[in-house]
Amino acid sequence: MAIYEDSAGIIWFGTGGGVHRYDGKTITDFRSAAGQQ
């Protein structure tokens, strides 16, 4: 897992299942499709 906070204060989480964005209120999932890296 990787965690990163960008200059706008958005927190990004990278996991084996994709990338997730937390804006302080909402978590948005960007899941990887099968076979993608």
Residue pairs with C-beta under 8 A, 6 or more apart in sequence:
1 13
1 14
1 15
2 13
2 14
3 11
3 12
3 13
3 14
4 11
4 12
4 14
5 11
5 12
6 12
9 23
9 24
10 21
10 22
10 23
11 21
11 22
11 23
12 19
12 20
12 21
12 22
13 19
13 20
13 21
13 22
17 31
17 32
18 29
18 30
18 31
18 32
19 29
19 30
20 27
20 28
20 29
20 30
21 27
21 28
21 30
22 28
